[in-house]
Amino acid sequence: MPKGSPERTAARKEEIINACEKLYQTMSFKDITLKEIGNETSFSRPTIYNYYRTKEEIFLALFEREYVHWNEELQSILRDNETLTKEQTAKKLASSLANREQLLKLLAMNNYDMEANSRPELLRSFKVAYGGSIENVSGILKKFCPGKSDEEIRDFIYVFFPFMFGIYPYTAVTDKQRKAMKDAEVDFVYRSVFELVNNCLLKLL
Protein backbone atom coordinates (compact mmCIF):
# COMPACT_ATOMS: atom_id res chain seq x y z
CA MET A 1 0.00 0.00 0.00
CA PRO A 2 1.45 3.38 -0.93
CA LYS A 3 2.12 5.82 1.87
CA GLY A 4 -0.92 7.93 2.67
CA SER A 5 -3.30 5.81 0.56
CA PRO A 6 -6.89 5.34 1.80
CA GLU A 7 -6.15 1.64 2.28
CA ARG A 8 -3.08 2.36 4.42
CA THR A 9 -4.98 4.94 6.46
CA ALA A 10 -7.86 2.52 7.04
CA ALA A 11 -5.48 -0.29 8.01
CA ARG A 12 -3.60 1.88 10.49
CA LYS A 13 -6.79 3.21 12.04
CA GLU A 14 -8.02 -0.37 12.42
CA GLU A 15 -4.74 -1.39 14.07
CA ILE A 16 -5.01 1.50 16.53
CA ILE A 17 -8.62 0.64 17.37
CA ASN A 18 -7.71 -3.04 17.80
CA ALA A 19 -4.88 -2.07 20.17
CA CYS A 20 -7.30 0.03 22.22
CA GLU A 21 -9.83 -2.80 22.31
CA LYS A 22 -7.16 -5.28 23.47
CA LEU A 23 -6.10 -3.02 26.33
CA TYR A 24 -9.71 -2.32 27.30
CA GLN A 25 -10.24 -6.02 27.97
CA THR A 26 -7.91 -5.88 30.98
CA MET A 27 -7.54 -2.16 31.81
CA SER A 28 -9.92 0.65 32.70
CA PHE A 29 -10.49 3.66 30.46
CA LYS A 30 -8.67 6.00 32.85
CA ASP A 31 -5.58 3.77 32.95
CA ILE A 32 -5.22 3.45 29.18
CA THR A 33 -2.94 6.08 27.62
CA LEU A 34 -1.87 6.91 24.08
CA LYS A 35 1.54 5.52 25.02
CA GLU A 36 0.00 2.20 26.05
CA ILE A 37 -2.00 2.07 22.81
CA GLY A 38 1.11 2.93 20.80
CA ASN A 39 3.02 0.07 22.43
CA GLU A 40 0.43 -2.35 21.04
CA THR A 41 0.83 -1.14 17.43
CA SER A 42 3.51 -1.85 14.85
CA PHE A 43 4.38 1.84 14.45
CA SER A 44 5.59 4.64 16.70
CA ARG A 45 3.32 6.52 19.07
CA PRO A 46 3.75 9.87 17.23
CA THR A 47 2.27 8.20 14.15
CA ILE A 48 -1.02 7.79 16.04
CA TYR A 49 -1.44 11.58 16.00
CA ASN A 50 -1.78 11.42 12.22
CA TYR A 51 -5.09 9.66 12.78
CA TYR A 52 -6.32 10.40 16.31
CA ARG A 53 -5.41 13.34 18.53
CA THR A 54 -6.76 12.05 21.83
CA LYS A 55 -7.43 8.78 23.63
CA GLU A 56 -11.10 9.70 23.59
CA GLU A 57 -11.10 9.82 19.77
CA ILE A 58 -9.78 6.27 19.64
CA PHE A 59 -12.42 5.07 22.08
CA LEU A 60 -15.07 6.89 20.05
CA ALA A 61 -13.87 5.05 16.94
CA LEU A 62 -14.11 1.75 18.83
CA PHE A 63 -17.59 2.76 19.99
CA GLU A 64 -18.58 3.57 16.40
CA ARG A 65 -17.30 0.18 15.20
CA GLU A 66 -19.41 -1.55 17.85
CA TYR A 67 -22.53 0.26 16.64
CA VAL A 68 -21.68 -0.71 13.05
CA HIS A 69 -21.45 -4.38 14.09
CA TRP A 70 -24.74 -4.14 15.98
CA ASN A 71 -26.34 -2.51 12.95
CA GLU A 72 -25.28 -5.51 10.88
CA GLU A 73 -27.10 -7.81 13.31
CA LEU A 74 -30.18 -5.57 13.35
CA GLN A 75 -30.26 -5.48 9.56
CA SER A 76 -30.06 -9.27 9.43
CA ILE A 77 -33.14 -9.44 11.69
CA LEU A 78 -34.99 -7.23 9.19
CA ARG A 79 -33.66 -9.07 6.15
CA ASP A 80 -34.01 -12.67 7.30
CA ASN A 81 -37.51 -12.61 8.81
CA GLU A 82 -40.86 -11.99 7.18
CA THR A 83 -42.93 -11.95 10.37
CA LEU A 84 -42.15 -12.15 14.10
CA THR A 85 -44.36 -12.16 17.16
CA LYS A 86 -43.66 -9.65 19.92
CA GLU A 87 -42.01 -12.42 21.92
CA GLN A 88 -39.82 -13.39 18.96
CA THR A 89 -38.94 -9.75 18.28
CA ALA A 90 -37.90 -9.28 21.92
CA LYS A 91 -35.80 -12.46 21.77
CA LYS A 92 -34.04 -11.41 18.56
CA LEU A 93 -33.21 -7.92 19.88
CA ALA A 94 -32.11 -9.28 23.26
CA SER A 95 -29.85 -11.83 21.55
CA SER A 96 -28.30 -9.13 19.37
CA LEU A 97 -27.26 -7.17 22.47
CA ALA A 98 -26.12 -10.27 24.33
CA ASN A 99 -23.56 -10.60 21.51
CA ARG A 100 -22.33 -7.03 21.96
CA GLU A 101 -20.77 -6.91 25.45
CA GLN A 102 -18.14 -4.43 24.25
CA LEU A 103 -20.85 -2.03 23.08
CA LEU A 104 -22.62 -2.30 26.44
CA LYS A 105 -19.35 -1.72 28.31
CA LEU A 106 -18.66 1.42 26.26
CA LEU A 107 -22.21 2.65 26.84
CA ALA A 108 -21.59 2.44 30.59
CA MET A 109 -18.61 4.82 30.28
CA ASN A 110 -18.63 8.61 30.57
CA ASN A 111 -19.71 9.44 27.03
CA TYR A 112 -19.67 13.17 27.74
CA ASP A 113 -15.88 13.19 28.07
CA MET A 114 -15.43 10.93 25.08
CA GLU A 115 -17.51 13.17 22.83
CA ALA A 116 -16.20 16.45 24.26
CA ASN A 117 -12.60 15.46 23.52
CA SER A 118 -13.17 14.36 19.93
CA ARG A 119 -13.11 16.45 16.76
CA PRO A 120 -16.47 17.32 15.15
CA GLU A 121 -15.89 15.19 12.06
CA LEU A 122 -15.18 12.08 14.17
CA LEU A 123 -18.16 12.79 16.40
CA ARG A 124 -20.37 13.12 13.32
CA SER A 125 -19.12 9.76 11.99
CA PHE A 126 -19.94 8.16 15.33
CA LYS A 127 -23.41 9.72 15.37
CA VAL A 128 -24.09 8.28 11.91
CA ALA A 129 -23.49 4.76 13.27
CA TYR A 130 -25.51 5.52 16.42
CA GLY A 131 -28.34 6.98 14.34
CA GLY A 132 -28.26 3.87 12.19
CA SER A 133 -29.02 1.77 15.27
CA ILE A 134 -32.01 3.94 16.11
CA GLU A 135 -33.20 3.68 12.51
CA ASN A 136 -32.74 -0.11 12.44
CA VAL A 137 -34.56 -0.69 15.73
CA SER A 138 -37.36 1.60 14.53
CA GLY A 139 -37.50 -0.40 11.30
CA ILE A 140 -37.78 -3.65 13.23
CA LEU A 141 -40.69 -2.25 15.25
CA LYS A 142 -42.45 -0.95 12.13
CA LYS A 143 -42.09 -4.31 10.38
CA PHE A 144 -42.84 -6.71 13.22
CA CYS A 145 -45.12 -4.57 15.42
CA PRO A 146 -47.33 -2.94 12.75
CA GLY A 147 -49.89 -1.85 15.32
CA LYS A 148 -47.46 0.65 16.85
CA SER A 149 -47.84 4.27 15.80
CA ASP A 150 -44.88 6.50 14.94
CA GLU A 151 -45.30 8.21 18.31
CA GLU A 152 -45.26 4.88 20.16
CA ILE A 153 -42.08 3.88 18.30
CA ARG A 154 -40.44 7.18 19.27
CA ASP A 155 -41.48 6.61 22.89
CA PHE A 156 -39.97 3.11 22.72
CA ILE A 157 -36.66 4.52 21.42
CA TYR A 158 -36.51 7.13 24.20
CA VAL A 159 -37.01 4.44 26.84
CA PHE A 160 -34.95 1.60 25.39
CA PHE A 161 -31.82 3.45 24.29
CA PRO A 162 -31.29 5.16 27.68
CA PHE A 163 -31.96 1.77 29.31
CA MET A 164 -29.01 0.35 27.35
CA PHE A 165 -26.58 2.59 29.27
CA GLY A 166 -27.28 0.64 32.45
CA ILE A 167 -27.17 -2.94 31.16
CA TYR A 168 -23.44 -3.58 31.58
CA PRO A 169 -23.15 -2.55 35.27
CA TYR A 170 -26.10 -4.80 36.13
CA THR A 171 -24.77 -7.85 34.29
CA ALA A 172 -20.93 -7.67 34.43
CA VAL A 173 -20.53 -8.03 38.18
CA THR A 174 -17.20 -8.80 39.86
CA ASP A 175 -16.74 -11.08 42.86
CA LYS A 176 -15.88 -7.98 44.89
CA GLN A 177 -19.18 -6.36 43.94
CA ARG A 178 -21.14 -9.51 44.70
CA LYS A 179 -19.55 -9.74 48.14
CA ALA A 180 -20.31 -6.07 48.83
CA MET A 181 -23.96 -6.60 47.91
CA LYS A 182 -24.12 -9.66 50.14
CA ASP A 183 -22.42 -7.86 53.04
CA ALA A 184 -24.83 -4.94 52.58
CA GLU A 185 -27.71 -7.45 52.71
CA VAL A 186 -29.15 -6.21 49.43
CA ASP A 187 -31.63 -8.71 48.01
CA PHE A 188 -30.50 -8.63 44.39
CA VAL A 189 -31.20 -11.15 41.62
CA TYR A 190 -28.43 -11.24 39.01
CA ARG A 191 -29.54 -11.49 35.38
CA SER A 192 -27.72 -12.14 32.12
CA VAL A 193 -27.74 -9.51 29.36
CA PHE A 194 -30.29 -11.56 27.46
CA GLU A 195 -32.60 -11.97 30.47
CA LEU A 196 -32.45 -8.29 31.42
CA VAL A 197 -33.02 -7.02 27.87
CA ASN A 198 -35.66 -9.59 27.00
CA ASN A 199 -37.69 -8.77 30.13
CA CYS A 200 -37.50 -5.05 29.35
CA LEU A 201 -38.51 -5.53 25.72
CA LEU A 202 -41.47 -7.74 26.57
CA LYS A 203 -42.80 -4.99 28.80
CA LEU A 204 -42.16 -2.25 26.24
CA LEU A 205 -43.60 -4.17 23.31
C-alpha positions in Angstrom: 0.0 0.0 0.0 1.5 3.4 -0.9 2.1 5.8 1.9 -0.9 7.9 2.7 -3.3 5.8 0.6 -6.9 5.3 1.8 -6.1 1.6 2.3 -3.1 2.4 4.4 -5.0 4.9 6.5 -7.9 2.5 7.0 -5.5 -0.3 8.0 -3.6 1.9 10.5 -6.8 3.2 12.0 -8.0 -0.4 12.4 -4.7 -1.4 14.1 -5.0 1.5 16.5 -8.6 0.6 17.4 -7.7 -3.0 17.8 -4.9 -2.1 20.2 -7.3 0.0 22.2 -9.8 -2.8 22.3 -7.2 -5.3 23.5 -6.1 -3.0 26.3 -9.7 -2.3 27.3 -10.2 -6.0 28.0 -7.9 -5.9 31.0 -7.5 -2.2 31.8 -9.9 0.6 32.7 -10.5 3.7 30.5 -8.7 6.0 32.8 -5.6 3.8 32.9 -5.2 3.5 29.2 -2.9 6.1 27.6 -1.9 6.9 24.1 1.5 5.5 25.0 0.0 2.2 26.0 -2.0 2.1 22.8 1.1 2.9 20.8 3.0 0.1 22.4 0.4 -2.3 21.0 0.8 -1.1 17.4 3.5 -1.8 14.8 4.4 1.8 14.4 5.6 4.6 16.7 3.3 6.5 19.1 3.8 9.9 17.2 2.3 8.2 14.2 -1.0 7.8 16.0 -1.4 11.6 16.0 -1.8 11.4 12.2 -5.1 9.7 12.8 -6.3 10.4 16.3 -5.4 13.3 18.5 -6.8 12.1 21.8 -7.4 8.8 23.6 -11.1 9.7 23.6 -11.1 9.8 19.8 -9.8 6.3 19.6 -12.4 5.1 22.1 -15.1 6.9 20.1 -13.9 5.1 16.9 -14.1 1.7 18.8 -17.6 2.8 20.0 -18.6 3.6 16.4 -17.3 0.2 15.2 -19.4 -1.6 17.9 -22.5 0.3 16.6 -21.7 -0.7 13.1 -21.4 -4.4 14.1 -24.7 -4.1 16.0 -26.3 -2.5 12.9 -25.3 -5.5 10.9 -27.1 -7.8 13.3 -30.2 -5.6 13.3 -30.3 -5.5 9.6 -30.1 -9.3 9.4 -33.1 -9.4 11.7 -35.0 -7.2 9.2 -33.7 -9.1 6.1 -34.0 -12.7 7.3 -37.5 -12.6 8.8 -40.9 -12.0 7.2 -42.9 -11.9 10.4 -42.1 -12.1 14.1 -44.4 -12.2 17.2 -43.7 -9.6 19.9 -42.0 -12.4 21.9 -39.8 -13.4 19.0 -38.9 -9.7 18.3 -37.9 -9.3 21.9 -35.8 -12.5 21.8 -34.0 -11.4 18.6 -33.2 -7.9 19.9 -32.1 -9.3 23.3 -29.9 -11.8 21.6 -28.3 -9.1 19.4 -27.3 -7.2 22.5 -26.1 -10.3 24.3 -23.6 -10.6 21.5 -22.3 -7.0 22.0 -20.8 -6.9 25.4 -18.1 -4.4 24.2 -20.9 -2.0 23.1 -22.6 -2.3 26.4 -19.4 -1.7 28.3 -18.7 1.4 26.3 -22.2 2.6 26.8 -21.6 2.4 30.6 -18.6 4.8 30.3 -18.6 8.6 30.6 -19.7 9.4 27.0 -19.7 13.2 27.7 -15.9 13.2 28.1 -15.4 10.9 25.1 -17.5 13.2 22.8 -16.2 16.4 24.3 -12.6 15.5 23.5 -13.2 14.4 19.9 -13.1 16.5 16.8 -16.5 17.3 15.2 -15.9 15.2 12.1 -15.2 12.1 14.2 -18.2 12.8 16.4 -20.4 13.1 13.3 -19.1 9.8 12.0 -19.9 8.2 15.3 -23.4 9.7 15.4 -24.1 8.3 11.9 -23.5 4.8 13.3 -25.5 5.5 16.4 -28.3 7.0 14.3 -28.3 3.9 12.2 -29.0 1.8 15.3 -32.0 3.9 16.1 -33.2 3.7 12.5 -32.7 -0.1 12.4 -34.6 -0.7 15.7 -37.4 1.6 14.5 -37.5 -0.4 11.3 -37.8 -3.6 13.2 -40.7 -2.2 15.2 -42.4 -0.9 12.1 -42.1 -4.3 10.4 -42.8 -6.7 13.2 -45.1 -4.6 15.4 -47.3 -2.9 12.7 -49.9 -1.9 15.3 -47.5 0.6 16.8 -47.8 4.3 15.8 -44.9 6.5 14.9 -45.3 8.2 18.3 -45.3 4.9 20.2 -42.1 3.9 18.3 -40.4 7.2 19.3 -41.5 6.6 22.9 -40.0 3.1 22.7 -36.7 4.5 21.4 -36.5 7.1 24.2 -37.0 4.4 26.8 -35.0 1.6 25.4 -31.8 3.5 24.3 -31.3 5.2 27.7 -32.0 1.8 29.3 -29.0 0.3 27.4 -26.6 2.6 29.3 -27.3 0.6 32.4 -27.2 -2.9 31.2 -23.4 -3.6 31.6 -23.1 -2.6 35.3 -26.1 -4.8 36.1 -24.8 -7.8 34.3 -20.9 -7.7 34.4 -20.5 -8.0 38.2 -17.2 -8.8 39.9 -16.7 -11.1 42.9 -15.9 -8.0 44.9 -19.2 -6.4 43.9 -21.1 -9.5 44.7 -19.6 -9.7 48.1 -20.3 -6.1 48.8 -24.0 -6.6 47.9 -24.1 -9.7 50.1 -22.4 -7.9 53.0 -24.8 -4.9 52.6 -27.7 -7.5 52.7 -29.2 -6.2 49.4 -31.6 -8.7 48.0 -30.5 -8.6 44.4 -31.2 -11.2 41.6 -28.4 -11.2 39.0 -29.5 -11.5 35.4 -27.7 -12.1 32.1 -27.7 -9.5 29.4 -30.3 -11.6 27.5 -32.6 -12.0 30.5 -32.5 -8.3 31.4 -33.0 -7.0 27.9 -35.7 -9.6 27.0 -37.7 -8.8 30.1 -37.5 -5.1 29.4 -38.5 -5.5 25.7 -41.5 -7.7 26.6 -42.8 -5.0 28.8 -42.2 -2.2 26.2 -43.6 -4.2 23.3 
